[in-house]
Amino acid sequence: MKTVAQLICLKTERKVYAVAPEQMVLEAVRTMAERNVGALPVIENGIVIGVISERDYARKMILQGRSSAGTPVRSIMSSPVVTVAPHQSIETCMKIMTEQHLRHLPVVENEKLVGLLSIGDLVKAAIAEQADLILQLEQYIRGH
């Protein structure tokens, strides 16, 4: 199975957008909409301290009737943050996401953010790997 580093290299959009904990939630949601992403890592002093997602916005802002223009990201971000390292396997990431009920995993190396994986990235990788395995098995059965 592929590693996180290999999967990041395959992504068409490798740039990771992030927000600061003092930024207003409205700015974060606007960035998510503009970049067509469902979550943003929250960075303070170069370290990932949380993640803000559309789920956080829906549950901690909308349902509680809070103002996104006056609420800092820090107050609704998911923290402590669960991260993975580039050497870890896709299988490990899927296990973490399933057990922790996460949809996004920041990838950190030497305390520096190097990527962000979504559940969609992992599913896509797993499907591609299964398709390759099926092809290999079919070729083996046919004797090629």
Order of alpha helices (4+ residues) and beta strands (2+ residues): alpha-alpha-beta-beta-alpha-alpha-beta-beta-alpha
